[in-house]
């Protein structure tokens, strides 16, 4: 594994994913239409994962751009997807720490979907994205929120969230953008079926990997996770945790 990479357990669980968040492919396409993509626009996607957003938007809307990710596994999948869709000349993928990446030239859309850790949270990530954005361009940020506030800290942890204070409810998240200097101009929210597809795909990939690598040192950790993940998802995350992508413009 490259010294600059994601933890191996994460890439194993999501190695079969094209979209590394609770969006379906249909919702990803809806987002592209909702923000009014046009041919010739340039998109920057920080923590791009397997590049599905950039590749499919390039094919559907004629946009170009750059995806940046720390995972060598996901970037290999992204480049293969660009070749498959015939957009390899229009998009490029860079292996780098997205937390320090700024585009060489201003872009029309700067995005980070589901990895606001690159800026130590939403405010810092928006600040980082804005450094690459042309005046009047769009910022896209994907972020969890509480669809229903957990009754206690134990329930929050069962959703794989450190504390109840880690995320606000949806209205609180939307309200937080104004004081940061942004107008919310679009949003697309994940649905329970999207969570199911995102999470359940990890179970199948994990089981197949375990069958193929029973003696791997990581096998006990992944086996233990698979033993509890389906019930925890049904009991907790599916009920309490929401996720969405929010399009913002600077005031």
TORLOMI-59184 format. One line per 3 residues: number of its first residue (from 1); for each residue x, y, z of N, C-alpha, C, CB. Coordinates in Angstrom, 3 decimals. Each point is the difference from the previous one (the first is absolute). Glycine has a CB too. Example, Ala and Ser with C-alpha at 12.3 -4.5 7.8 and 13.67 -1.06 7.14 Angstrom:
# residues 2
1) 13.190:-5.690:7.800:-0.890:1.190:0.000:0.900:1.200:0.000:-1.892:-1.173:1.246; 1.542:2.223:-1.966:0.820:1.190:0.060:-0.770:1.090:0.730:1.184:-0.628:-2.145
# end
This chain:
# residues 251
1) 0.838:-1.194:0.000:-0.838:1.194:0.000:0.871:1.242:0.000:-1.818:-1.235:1.213; 1.470:2.220:-1.980:0.690:1.280:-0.025:-0.072:0.636:1.381:-0.538:0.301:-2.451; 1.610:0.432:2.834:0.010:0.641:1.307:-1.082:1.070:0.118:2.444:-0.458:0.151
4) -2.890:0.985:-1.291:-1.098:0.962:-0.025:-1.237:-0.735:-0.489:1.568:1.973:-0.424; -2.363:-2.476:1.354:-1.132:-0.833:-0.405:-1.010:-0.079:1.133:1.481:-1.337:-1.538; -2.646:0.783:1.236:-1.024:-0.239:1.004:0.291:-1.288:0.756:-1.680:1.227:-1.405
7) 1.104:-1.396:2.596:0.165:-1.269:0.716:-0.470:-1.176:-0.848:-0.299:1.205:2.174; 1.018:-2.292:-2.080:-0.294:-1.174:-0.838:-1.398:-0.534:0.250:2.418:-0.569:0.004; -2.884:0.583:1.246:-1.328:-0.538:0.304:-1.079:0.768:-0.750:0.809:-0.719:2.261
10) -0.644:2.029:-2.381:-0.986:0.827:-0.694:-0.025:-0.337:-1.483:0.330:1.831:1.684; 0.837:-1.920:-2.309:0.023:-0.277:-1.444:-0.485:-1.414:-0.302:1.900:1.609:-0.258; -1.694:-2.535:1.181:-0.540:-1.352:-0.218:-1.532:0.052:-0.011:2.038:-1.038:1.118
13) -2.625:1.669:-0.113:-1.459:0.029:0.107:-0.654:0.716:-1.176:0.245:-0.046:2.471; 0.420:1.089:-3.004:-0.627:0.799:-1.050:0.652:-0.190:-1.369:-0.607:1.647:1.747; 1.374:-2.700:-1.912:0.687:-0.213:-1.275:-0.972:-0.300:-1.138:1.970:-0.838:1.269
16) -3.185:0.414:-0.951:-0.987:-0.256:-1.042:-0.922:1.174:-0.282:0.105:-2.351:0.654; 0.089:3.472:0.042:-0.875:1.162:-0.149:0.423:0.876:-1.178:-0.428:-0.052:2.463; -0.547:0.604:-3.139:0.263:1.101:-0.920:-0.252:1.340:0.682:-0.616:-1.469:-1.941
19) -0.361:1.501:2.838:-0.343:1.211:0.734:0.249:-0.277:1.479:-1.741:0.714:-1.740; 2.614:0.059:2.359:0.401:-0.258:1.382:-0.778:0.871:0.984:2.276:-0.632:-0.817; -3.567:0.678:0.631:-0.895:0.720:0.907:-1.412:-0.532:-0.236:1.484:2.097:0.008
22) -2.485:-1.638:0.746:-1.339:-0.585:-0.119:-0.808:0.426:-1.220:0.038:-0.093:2.420; 0.555:0.812:-3.357:-0.710:0.340:-1.236:-0.079:-1.203:-0.929:0.771:2.375:0.215; -1.922:-2.529:-0.846:-0.111:-0.941:-1.105:0.556:0.652:-1.260:-2.031:-1.100:1.052
25) 2.248:0.319:-2.080:0.463:0.553:-1.272:-1.026:0.978:-0.554:1.298:-2.103:-0.464; -2.579:1.830:0.700:-1.059:0.892:-0.473:0.061:1.349:0.720:-1.443:-2.001:-0.514; 1.727:1.989:1.803:0.090:1.255:0.739:1.238:0.802:-0.401:-1.217:-1.076:1.901
28) 2.286:0.380:-2.219:1.188:0.693:-0.486:-0.307:0.701:-1.321:1.482:-1.687:1.150; -2.226:1.017:-2.009:-0.406:0.624:-1.262:-0.953:1.163:0.249:0.291:-2.197:-1.172; -1.218:2.028:2.120:-0.926:1.074:0.350:0.753:1.233:0.477:-1.733:-1.701:0.602
31) 2.758:1.504:0.208:0.783:1.123:0.497:0.628:0.778:-1.153:0.457:-1.268:2.114; 0.091:0.564:-3.090:0.596:0.683:-1.149:-1.002:0.839:-0.763:1.624:-1.840:-0.167; -2.849:1.312:0.018:-1.040:0.781:-0.674:-0.458:1.168:0.861:-0.736:-2.059:-1.210
34) 0.630:1.832:2.506:-0.525:1.030:0.902:0.890:1.234:0.056:-1.055:-1.801:1.338; 2.366:1.632:-1.493:0.892:1.154:0.088:0.277:0.615:-1.375:1.036:-1.020:2.034; -1.665:0.481:-3.083:0.073:0.627:-1.315:1.350:-0.101:-0.678:-1.713:1.516:0.795
37) 2.314:-2.691:-0.767:1.276:-0.192:-0.690:-0.147:0.252:-1.499:0.681:-1.671:1.747; 0.355:2.265:-2.337:0.004:0.299:-1.432:1.334:-0.428:-0.610:-1.590:1.940:0.360; 1.586:-2.243:-1.662:1.252:-0.395:-0.654:1.090:1.048:0.194:-1.322:-1.282:-1.685
40) 2.520:0.805:1.937:1.136:0.886:0.173:0.277:0.415:1.428:-0.477:0.783:-2.233; -0.462:-1.022:3.138:0.250:0.320:1.403:1.128:-0.880:0.550:-2.418:0.697:0.287; 3.112:-0.161:0.713:1.080:-0.726:0.667:-0.415:-0.300:1.437:1.744:1.117:-1.471
43) -1.495:-2.354:1.887:-0.400:-0.481:1.318:1.229:-0.501:0.743:-2.296:-0.618:-0.858; 2.416:0.979:2.109:1.013:-0.560:0.893:-0.707:-0.837:1.050:1.571:1.960:-0.385; -1.152:-3.203:0.541:-0.614:-0.910:0.965:1.077:-0.475:0.962:-1.763:-0.735:-1.676
46) 1.755:1.290:2.897:0.973:-0.382:1.013:-0.505:-1.212:0.771:0.787:2.386:0.188; 0.129:-3.341:0.054:-0.365:-1.305:0.568:-1.018:-0.667:-0.907:0.450:0.817:2.352; -0.064:-0.983:-3.606:-0.919:-0.420:-1.065:-0.325:-1.479:0.017:0.902:1.830:-1.344
49) -0.195:-2.630:2.157:-0.266:-1.427:0.007:0.263:-0.628:-1.352:-1.684:0.365:1.771; 0.733:-1.151:-2.246:0.156:-0.716:-1.262:-0.429:0.806:-1.219:-0.353:-2.076:1.267; 0.132:3.378:-1.081:-0.176:0.908:-1.126:-1.323:-0.071:-0.721:2.366:-0.170:-0.235
52) -3.365:-0.455:0.835:-1.270:-0.197:-0.715:-0.668:1.327:-0.324:-0.281:-2.196:1.153; 0.299:3.152:-0.225:-0.654:1.269:-0.258:0.639:0.707:-1.189:-0.583:0.181:2.427; 1.889:-0.040:-2.406:0.683:0.730:-1.059:-0.135:-0.702:-1.348:1.604:0.875:1.697
55) -1.473:-2.189:-1.699:-0.077:-0.739:-1.266:-1.400:0.055:-0.611:1.810:-1.508:0.826; -2.830:1.259:-0.012:-1.357:-0.022:-0.553:-0.467:1.399:-0.374:-0.507:-2.022:1.373; 0.899:3.031:-0.607:-0.354:1.367:-0.364:0.704:0.431:-1.274:-0.363:0.524:2.406
58) 1.583:-0.976:-2.598:0.715:0.344:-1.235:-0.706:-0.609:-1.206:2.174:0.124:1.269; -2.597:-1.356:-1.144:-0.701:-0.657:-1.112:-1.364:0.638:-0.239:1.199:-2.143:0.518; -1.939:2.445:0.552:-1.370:0.491:-0.151:-0.076:1.478:-0.363:-0.686:-1.715:1.632
61) 1.649:2.512:-1.151:-0.116:1.459:-0.125:1.156:0.661:-0.738:-1.267:-0.056:2.092; 2.281:-0.722:-2.458:1.117:0.593:-0.715:0.915:0.849:0.855:-1.423:-0.034:-1.960; 1.453:-0.218:3.267:0.898:0.741:0.875:1.341:-0.718:0.068:-1.952:0.877:1.348
64) 2.967:-0.146:-0.932:1.305:-0.584:0.260:0.415:0.305:1.412:0.629:0.210:-2.402; 0.534:-0.714:2.792:0.443:0.348:1.333:0.977:-0.975:0.590:-2.130:1.094:0.298; 2.305:-0.961:1.021:1.029:-0.727:0.735:-0.595:-0.614:1.258:1.772:1.542:-0.901
67) -1.415:-2.793:1.143:-0.333:-0.662:1.248:1.270:-0.272:0.784:-2.041:-1.031:-1.042; 1.975:1.211:2.343:1.164:-0.171:0.871:-0.372:-0.965:1.118:0.856:2.337:-0.538; -0.012:-3.322:0.774:-0.285:-0.935:1.087:1.294:-0.584:0.529:-2.238:-0.539:-1.000
70) 2.164:0.057:2.235:1.154:-0.578:0.663:0.113:-1.509:-0.251:-0.187:1.783:1.740; -0.892:-2.394:-2.257:-0.045:-1.450:-0.160:0.499:-0.429:-1.380:-1.919:-0.080:1.602; 2.970:-0.713:-1.628:0.498:-0.531:-1.266:-0.991:-0.994:-0.604:2.356:0.324:0.807
73) -3.049:-1.080:0.039:-0.985:-0.968:-0.493:-1.149:0.710:-0.699:0.613:-1.573:1.852; -1.152:2.597:-1.213:-1.129:0.714:-0.584:0.404:0.761:-1.265:-0.998:0.202:2.286; 2.184:0.369:-2.302:0.437:0.747:-1.188:0.200:-0.920:-1.194:1.095:1.677:1.485
76) -0.636:-2.878:-1.244:0.114:-0.958:-1.102:-1.379:-0.288:-0.579:2.052:-1.024:1.054; -3.044:0.885:-0.184:-1.366:-0.220:-0.471:-0.520:1.224:-0.742:-0.406:-1.562:1.917; 0.754:2.752:-1.458:-0.451:1.231:-0.650:0.556:0.109:-1.415:-0.139:1.112:2.238
79) 1.410:-1.414:-2.403:0.607:0.088:-1.337:-0.592:-1.048:-0.926:2.121:0.877:1.008; -2.406:-2.063:-0.470:-0.634:-1.027:-0.816:-1.408:0.412:-0.408:1.369:-1.738:1.160; -2.082:2.389:-0.251:-1.358:0.471:-0.308:0.032:1.090:-1.067:-0.724:-0.562:2.340
82) 1.693:1.456:-2.279:0.134:1.042:-1.020:0.251:-0.623:-1.374:0.894:1.595:1.740; -0.062:-2.619:-1.780:0.231:-0.703:-1.262:-1.286:-0.670:-0.489:2.406:-0.378:0.655; -3.118:-0.263:0.254:-1.228:-0.708:-0.353:-1.041:0.936:-0.600:0.466:-1.629:1.822
85) -0.586:2.837:-1.261:-1.011:0.950:-0.458:0.506:0.921:-1.113:-0.983:-0.089:2.276; 2.234:-0.072:-2.673:0.528:0.790:-1.099:0.281:1.449:0.339:-1.215:-1.500:-1.463; 1.541:1.776:2.727:0.235:1.387:0.413:1.409:0.207:0.549:-2.430:0.205:0.499
88) 3.333:-1.136:-0.777:1.347:0.077:0.569:0.759:1.239:-0.459:0.027:-2.476:0.091; -0.385:3.024:-1.232:0.669:1.219:-0.477:-0.547:1.259:0.663:0.403:-1.142:-2.172; -1.525:1.015:2.859:-0.669:1.175:0.574:0.148:0.102:1.518:-1.613:-0.131:-1.871
91) 1.940:-0.976:2.517:0.151:0.005:1.452:1.351:-0.603:0.370:-2.507:-0.179:0.311; 3.029:0.614:0.806:1.250:-0.589:0.500:-0.141:-0.252:1.490:1.366:1.180:-1.781; -0.592:-2.146:2.266:-0.061:-0.371:1.400:1.397:0.054:0.600:-2.013:-1.454:-0.429
94) 2.098:2.141:1.569:1.271:0.303:0.637:0.085:-0.700:1.349:0.094:2.218:-1.184; 1.006:-2.933:1.400:0.234:-0.614:1.305:0.665:1.030:0.902:0.215:-2.316:-1.027; -0.967:2.816:1.992:0.508:1.037:0.881:-0.891:0.103:1.224:0.974:1.251:-1.954
97) -0.457:-0.587:2.969:-0.786:0.325:1.188:-0.910:1.168:-0.366:1.833:-0.817:1.600; -3.134:0.569:-1.664:-0.942:1.037:-0.442:-0.011:1.201:0.933:-1.390:-1.776:-1.036; 1.822:1.599:2.270:-0.054:1.104:0.963:0.931:1.142:-0.370:-0.586:-1.644:1.753
100) 1.536:1.423:-2.652:0.895:1.066:-0.410:-0.080:0.336:-1.464:1.461:-0.694:1.799; -2.513:0.241:-2.478:-0.048:0.138:-1.464:-0.803:1.230:-0.411:0.193:-2.490:-0.227; 0.405:3.298:-0.642:-0.665:1.151:-0.594:0.192:-0.085:-1.509:0.369:1.436:2.084
103) -1.437:-1.235:-2.840:0.069:-0.109:-1.455:0.945:1.052:-0.580:-2.346:-0.904:-0.034; 2.998:0.532:-1.060:0.916:0.934:-0.660:-0.751:1.185:-0.596:1.547:-1.903:-0.499; -2.746:1.665:0.012:-0.839:1.059:-0.550:-1.372:-0.085:0.648:1.264:-0.024:-2.200
106) -1.950:1.148:2.395:-1.314:-0.016:0.657:-0.994:-0.887:-0.749:0.439:2.312:0.857; -1.283:-3.002:-0.094:-0.982:-0.926:-0.563:-1.407:0.544:0.203:1.541:-1.943:0.439; -2.490:1.375:-1.177:-1.397:0.404:0.094:-0.709:-0.657:1.175:-0.014:0.324:-2.458
109) 0.430:-1.545:2.789:-0.600:-0.756:1.101:1.134:-0.622:0.803:-2.133:-0.479:-1.330; 2.152:0.718:2.632:0.972:-0.624:0.899:-0.765:-0.827:1.020:1.669:1.899:-0.315; -1.339:-3.185:0.423:-0.820:-0.935:0.763:0.828:-0.831:0.973:-1.581:-0.083:-1.912
112) 0.943:-0.239:3.020:0.496:-1.019:0.920:-1.217:-0.710:0.561:2.110:1.330:0.586; -2.334:-2.550:-1.021:-1.216:-0.733:0.372:0.322:-1.072:1.033:-0.978:0.432:-2.277; 0.774:-0.074:3.549:0.110:-1.003:1.043:1.371:-0.149:0.615:-1.782:-1.134:-1.147
115) 2.653:2.132:1.017:1.340:-0.112:0.574:0.452:1.333:0.579:0.549:-1.817:-1.636; -1.411:2.470:2.404:0.355:1.320:0.511:1.096:-0.049:1.058:-2.316:0.720:-0.488; 2.775:-1.924:0.793:1.189:-0.097:0.846:1.209:0.650:-0.677:-0.905:-2.121:1.004
118) 0.889:2.279:-2.336:1.161:0.582:-0.682:0.219:1.452:0.404:-0.391:-1.546:-1.918; -0.652:2.202:2.428:0.120:1.374:0.477:-0.302:0.127:1.470:-0.608:0.772:-2.245; 0.696:-1.901:2.972:-0.321:-0.019:1.432:-1.425:0.463:0.269:2.401:0.415:0.501
121) -3.322:-0.791:-1.390:-1.397:0.349:0.173:-0.533:0.800:-1.171:0.346:-0.028:2.446; -1.633:0.352:-2.379:-0.662:0.698:-1.106:0.601:1.380:-0.257:-2.087:-1.243:0.544; 2.284:2.108:0.470:0.531:1.335:-0.290:1.356:-0.033:-0.699:-1.239:0.822:1.976
124) 2.148:-1.648:-1.472:1.320:-0.080:-0.607:-0.025:-0.593:-1.395:0.932:-0.215:2.262; -1.809:-0.756:-2.481:-0.097:-0.606:-1.327:-0.561:0.992:-1.006:-0.313:-2.248:1.050; -0.690:3.017:-0.655:-0.523:1.025:-0.894:1.070:1.041:-0.319:-2.298:-0.368:0.940
127) 3.091:0.735:0.060:1.083:0.941:-0.248:1.025:-0.539:-0.973:-0.352:0.898:2.260; 0.670:-2.195:-2.130:0.936:-0.626:-0.927:-0.574:-0.037:-1.410:0.921:-1.376:1.876; -2.164:0.953:-2.023:-0.631:-0.061:-1.318:-0.056:1.378:-0.655:-1.353:-1.961:0.770
130) 1.077:2.962:0.026:-0.155:1.346:-0.550:1.301:0.517:-0.622:-1.770:0.442:1.712; 2.895:-0.941:-1.242:1.288:0.422:-0.565:0.149:-0.421:-1.459:1.000:-0.158:2.280; -1.766:-0.824:-2.713:0.077:-0.484:-1.379:-1.141:0.506:-0.868:1.150:-2.012:0.854
133) -2.072:2.776:-0.284:-1.252:0.327:-0.683:0.079:1.358:-0.694:-1.240:-1.370:1.688; 0.678:1.445:-2.868:-0.107:1.291:-0.684:-1.098:0.829:0.668:0.799:-1.023:-2.193; -0.763:2.334:2.048:-1.092:0.823:0.535:-1.344:-0.407:-0.599:1.612:1.895:0.323
136) -2.598:-2.071:0.520:-1.318:-0.411:-0.456:-0.166:-1.496:-0.198:-0.144:2.180:-1.063; 1.181:-2.960:1.370:-0.085:-1.447:-0.153:-0.746:-0.666:1.146:2.129:0.080:-1.256; -2.275:-1.382:1.148:-0.755:-0.786:0.971:0.924:-0.856:0.853:-1.946:-0.025:-1.563
139) 1.664:0.000:2.852:0.618:-0.943:0.918:-0.982:-1.125:0.279:1.416:1.824:1.037; -0.930:-3.047:-1.014:-0.822:-1.155:0.374:0.641:-0.675:1.199:-0.794:-0.329:-2.390; 0.009:0.148:3.433:0.502:-0.704:1.168:-0.998:-1.078:0.389:1.250:2.055:0.788
142) -0.760:-3.271:-0.620:-0.822:-1.107:0.470:0.287:-0.244:1.467:-0.030:-1.035:-2.295; -1.027:0.949:3.102:0.206:-0.048:1.446:-1.151:-0.742:0.693:1.285:2.168:-0.125; -0.973:-2.946:1.166:-1.069:-0.618:0.792:-0.732:1.028:0.857:1.304:-2.131:0.033
145) -2.485:1.742:0.405:-0.780:0.762:0.974:-0.894:-0.997:0.721:0.048:2.150:-1.407; -0.635:-1.730:2.489:-0.921:-0.891:0.713:-1.388:0.098:-0.622:1.334:0.254:2.135; -1.792:-1.330:-2.745:-1.378:-0.060:-0.474:-0.957:-0.061:1.191:0.750:-1.160:-2.121
148) -0.289:0.524:3.164:-0.714:-0.025:1.286:1.063:0.041:1.080:-1.998:-1.324:-0.931; 1.872:2.246:1.874:1.024:0.157:1.021:0.051:-1.250:0.886:-0.321:2.513:-0.035; 1.479:-3.142:0.161:0.101:-1.186:0.858:-0.372:0.329:1.444:1.792:-0.911:-1.500
151) -2.421:-0.007:2.200:-0.431:0.285:1.371:1.141:0.088:1.002:-2.098:-1.137:-0.554; 3.271:0.541:0.211:1.118:0.006:0.940:1.302:-0.209:-0.771:-1.483:-0.891:1.863; 2.593:1.017:-1.129:1.319:-0.115:-0.629:0.265:-1.424:-0.493:0.829:1.847:1.479
154) -1.362:-2.845:-0.787:0.199:-1.388:-0.418:-0.593:-0.238:-1.384:-0.035:-0.725:2.402; -1.121:1.302:-2.660:-0.633:-0.147:-1.313:0.820:0.704:-1.069:-2.251:-0.147:1.091; 2.799:1.327:-0.778:0.854:0.693:-0.961:1.202:-0.855:-0.365:-0.740:2.200:0.928
157) 1.370:-2.807:0.076:1.169:-0.845:-0.270:-0.381:-1.227:-0.810:1.044:0.799:2.118; -2.249:-1.305:-1.922:-0.464:-1.146:-0.795:-0.170:0.370:-1.468:-1.151:-0.903:2.024; 1.010:2.205:-2.308:-0.055:0.496:-1.383:1.391:0.280:-0.546:-2.242:0.988:0.466
160) 3.288:-1.377:0.282:1.399:0.274:-0.364:0.301:1.495:0.018:0.011:-2.070:-1.404; -0.671:2.791:2.297:0.209:1.437:0.185:0.501:0.199:1.432:-1.831:0.629:-1.705; 2.916:0.153:1.899:0.595:0.106:1.346:-0.961:0.468:1.077:2.118:0.466:-1.116
163) -2.865:0.628:0.850:-0.937:0.531:0.982:-1.217:0.573:-0.724:1.895:0.511:1.608; -2.943:-0.226:-0.854:-1.187:0.623:-0.597:0.309:1.392:-0.535:-1.440:-1.312:1.561; 2.451:1.968:-0.999:0.351:1.350:-0.425:0.827:0.032:-1.278:-0.077:0.661:2.372
166) 0.476:-1.816:-2.869:0.836:-0.030:-1.203:-0.733:0.602:-1.189:1.162:-2.037:0.868; -2.463:1.741:-1.002:-0.798:0.510:-1.113:-1.238:0.713:0.530:0.835:-1.857:-1.485; -1.311:2.864:0.745:-1.279:0.630:0.336:-1.137:-0.698:-0.737:1.160:2.205:0.389
169) -2.410:-1.866:-0.081:-1.110:-0.406:-0.864:0.071:0.776:-1.313:-1.440:-0.542:2.018; 0.597:0.165:-2.976:0.067:0.609:-1.329:-0.182:1.505:0.053:-0.865:-2.112:-0.960; -0.123:2.579:1.719:-0.217:1.447:0.031:1.193:0.730:0.599:-2.454:-0.401:0.193
172) 3.092:-0.210:0.791:1.174:0.617:0.592:1.174:0.054:-0.961:-0.778:-0.797:2.202; 0.942:-0.256:-2.987:1.072:-0.005:-1.001:-0.241:1.093:-1.031:0.338:-2.472:0.337; -1.568:2.561:-0.838:-0.317:1.041:-0.981:0.208:1.387:0.594:-1.652:-1.536:-1.089
175) 1.268:1.711:2.338:0.129:1.297:0.660:1.462:0.398:0.178:-2.162:-0.425:1.177; 3.048:-0.558:-1.063:1.405:0.291:0.271:0.727:0.617:-1.179:-0.025:-1.864:1.588; -0.504:1.692:-2.807:0.726:0.500:-1.168:-0.047:1.529:-0.098:-0.527:-2.145:-1.172
178) -0.563:2.757:1.588:-0.132:1.454:-0.097:1.096:0.759:0.731:-2.426:-0.336:-0.195; 2.652:0.051:1.490:1.067:0.706:0.717:1.390:-0.223:-0.582:-1.388:-0.197:2.014; 1.556:-0.870:-2.797:1.290:-0.241:-0.651:0.139:0.810:-1.288:0.031:-2.301:0.987
181) -1.134:2.952:-1.406:0.061:0.847:-1.190:-0.495:-0.636:-1.274:1.868:1.071:1.064; -2.771:-2.056:-0.937:-0.476:-0.711:-1.180:-1.523:-0.056:-0.042:2.097:-1.354:0.009; -2.635:1.392:-1.224:-1.407:-0.281:-0.242:-0.145:-1.445:-0.443:-0.446:2.411:-0.616
184) -0.550:-3.109:1.157:-0.334:-1.343:-0.479:-0.880:0.165:-1.234:0.154:-1.021:2.350; 0.283:0.471:-3.483:-0.737:0.197:-1.245:-0.554:-1.301:-0.587:1.447:1.967:-0.426; -1.048:-3.104:0.958:-0.558:-1.286:-0.407:0.346:-1.026:1.068:0.193:0.585:-2.470
187) -0.951:-1.663:2.508:0.396:-1.140:0.819:-0.662:-1.257:-0.548:0.280:1.479:2.039; 0.403:-2.601:-1.866:-0.540:-1.319:-0.298:0.327:-0.876:1.201:0.265:0.279:-2.545; -1.289:-0.920:3.112:0.170:-0.785:1.215:-0.039:-1.487:-0.298:-1.032:1.843:1.316
190) 1.892:-2.583:-0.642:-0.034:-1.454:-0.100:-1.282:-0.541:0.613:2.508:-0.079:0.075; -2.886:-1.113:-0.494:-1.197:-0.668:0.496:0.394:-1.327:0.648:-1.419:1.100:-1.797; 0.534:-1.694:2.611:0.356:-1.268:0.641:0.477:-1.074:-0.976:-1.655:0.554:1.740
193) 1.049:-0.621:-2.920:0.439:-1.001:-0.974:1.432:0.242:-0.442:-2.353:-0.241:-0.770; 2.764:1.516:0.703:1.378:0.305:-0.340:0.966:-0.442:1.093:-0.812:1.923:-1.352; 0.420:-1.704:2.615:0.804:-0.523:1.111:0.124:-1.521:-0.097:-0.748:1.920:1.454
196) -0.348:-2.583:-1.767:0.032:-1.457:-0.113:1.007:-0.451:-1.054:-2.398:-0.086:0.712; 2.351:0.733:-1.877:0.889:-0.397:-1.085:1.459:0.251:0.369:-1.816:0.500:-1.651; 2.074:0.648:2.286:1.367:0.343:0.368:0.547:-0.966:1.049:-0.483:2.401:-0.528
199) -0.288:-2.644:1.572:0.486:-0.798:1.118:-0.037:-1.491:-0.322:-0.789:1.777:1.572; -0.308:-2.243:-2.159:-0.120:-1.434:-0.258:1.031:-0.486:-1.013:-2.430:0.161:0.518; 2.814:0.697:-1.446:1.049:-0.393:-0.951:1.310:-0.299:0.721:-1.091:1.405:-1.768
202) 1.330:-0.739:2.887:1.200:-0.285:0.786:-0.048:-1.418:0.566:0.200:2.440:0.573; -1.387:-2.884:-0.193:-0.103:-1.338:0.587:0.360:-1.078:-1.021:-1.779:0.839:1.562; 1.265:-0.695:-2.770:0.281:-1.001:-1.038:1.482:-0.003:-0.361:-2.332:0.272:-0.898
205) 2.905:0.915:0.718:1.419:0.079:-0.328:0.852:-0.587:1.119:-0.445:2.038:-1.385; 0.079:-1.729:2.627:0.751:-0.525:1.140:-0.081:-1.513:0.070:-0.432:2.118:1.227; -0.757:-2.680:-1.403:-0.150:-1.456:0.081:0.811:-0.695:-1.088:-2.291:0.300:0.973
208) 2.243:0.225:-2.182:0.771:-0.616:-1.079:1.495:0.101:0.263:-1.834:0.553:-1.601; 2.256:0.581:2.174:1.417:0.152:0.327:0.389:-0.996:1.097:-0.082:2.452:-0.647; -0.755:-2.615:1.657:0.299:-0.953:1.067:0.109:-1.424:-0.524:-1.173:1.494:1.600
211) 0.294:-1.859:-2.523:0.057:-1.332:-0.579:1.305:-0.224:-0.754:-2.487:0.003:-0.173; 2.983:1.062:-0.461:1.216:-0.111:-0.800:1.275:0.171:0.829:-1.300:0.856:-1.934; 1.200:-0.252:3.130:1.188:0.307:0.807:-0.221:-0.391:1.470:0.568:1.897:-1.575
214) -0.885:-3.162:1.847:-0.349:-0.376:1.380:1.142:0.136:0.992:-1.631:-1.544:-0.968; 2.863:1.513:0.511:1.145:0.048:0.905:0.654:1.379:0.038:0.368:-2.416:-0.447; -0.939:3.390:-0.229:0.562:1.341:0.004:-0.064:0.584:1.414:-0.687:0.326:-2.417
217) 1.720:0.398:2.855:-0.024:0.582:1.355:-1.194:0.921:0.252:2.466:-0.149:-0.011; -3.042:0.698:-1.035:-1.131:0.901:0.173:-1.339:-0.744:0.049:1.320:1.762:-1.169; -1.311:-3.048:0.898:-1.239:-0.759:-0.069:-0.812:0.040:1.296:1.119:-1.461:-1.648
220) -0.528:1.324:2.833:-0.818:0.042:1.226:-0.735:1.329:0.180:1.612:-1.584:1.034; -0.948:2.698:-1.342:-0.637:1.305:0.133:-1.189:0.133:-0.948:2.200:0.981:0.681; -2.021:-1.385:-1.922:-1.083:0.116:-0.972:-1.116:-0.999:0.295:1.650:0.786:-1.711
223) -1.300:-1.956:2.218:-1.024:-0.975:0.385:-0.855:0.538:1.131:1.499:-1.865:-0.716; -0.872:2.473:1.707:-0.746:0.548:1.132:-0.924:1.124:-0.456:1.887:-0.613:1.540; -1.416:1.438:-2.454:-0.844:1.070:-0.517:-1.199:-0.524:-0.754:1.995:1.426:-0.136
226) -1.781:-2.438:-0.684:-1.097:-0.570:-0.780:-1.044:-0.656:0.898:1.583:-0.362:-1.900; -1.155:-0.181:3.025:-0.933:-0.659:0.917:-1.043:0.963:0.552:1.804:-1.601:0.593; -1.440:2.868:-0.431:-0.897:0.953:0.657:-0.569:1.071:-0.932:1.293:-0.404:2.052
229) -0.674:0.617:-3.204:-0.356:1.139:-0.848:-1.453:-0.011:-0.480:2.360:0.045:-0.709; -2.898:-1.148:0.210:-1.375:0.059:-0.511:-1.029:0.417:1.052:0.644:-1.757:-1.613; -0.562:1.198:2.811:-0.971:0.339:1.035:0.187:1.441:0.462:-0.061:-2.401:0.728
232) 1.310:2.842:-0.565:0.228:1.389:0.424:-0.527:0.983:-1.042:2.027:-0.735:1.288; -1.862:0.408:-2.561:-0.525:0.881:-1.047:-1.517:0.090:0.098:1.932:-0.594:-1.496; -2.596:-0.561:1.605:-1.463:-0.001:0.042:-0.534:0.661:1.261:0.009:-2.081:-1.354
235) 0.680:1.898:2.454:-0.499:0.480:1.292:0.327:1.471:0.239:0.253:-2.310:0.887; 0.870:2.764:-1.405:0.467:1.340:0.358:0.218:0.923:-1.199:1.058:-1.033:1.971; -0.064:0.750:-2.795:0.401:0.976:-1.013:-1.122:0.300:-0.977:2.334:-0.799:0.222
238) -3.060:-0.210:-0.635:-1.069:0.206:-0.977:-1.075:0.942:0.549:0.446:-2.289:-0.941; -0.658:2.267:2.237:-1.031:0.826:0.627:0.488:1.411:0.306:-0.970:-2.066:0.968; 2.174:2.169:-0.419:0.414:1.274:0.588:0.849:0.877:-0.925:-0.085:-1.141:2.177
241) 0.879:0.527:-3.054:1.010:0.780:-0.706:-0.453:0.345:-1.413:1.773:-1.106:1.368; -1.759:2.397:-1.684:-0.272:0.475:-1.352:1.283:0.427:-0.683:-2.278:0.730:0.707; 2.169:-0.446:-1.993:1.171:0.441:-0.772:-0.509:0.744:-1.223:1.430:-1.959:0.806
244) -0.736:3.007:-1.181:-0.416:0.744:-1.178:1.150:0.770:-0.610:-2.272:0.173:0.956; 2.038:0.312:-2.162:0.947:0.893:-0.681:-0.662:1.356:-0.129:1.087:-1.917:-1.282; -0.351:2.954:1.655:-0.523:1.361:0.049:0.830:0.875:-0.924:-0.819:-0.317:2.377
247) 0.122:1.003:-3.295:0.655:0.922:-0.923:-0.055:1.402:0.578:-0.609:-1.445:-1.979; 1.759:2.099:2.027:0.134:1.300:0.642:0.655:1.002:-0.949:0.161:-1.123:2.246; -0.530:2.387:-2.068:0.672:1.095:-0.678:0.403:1.031:1.030:-1.302:-0.405:-2.120
250) 2.496:0.979:1.945:0.484:1.009:0.929:-0.838:1.272:-0.117:2.324:-0.965:-0.145; -2.591:1.577:1.278:-0.775:1.245:0.020:0.865:1.198:-0.408:-1.462:-0.964:1.809
# end
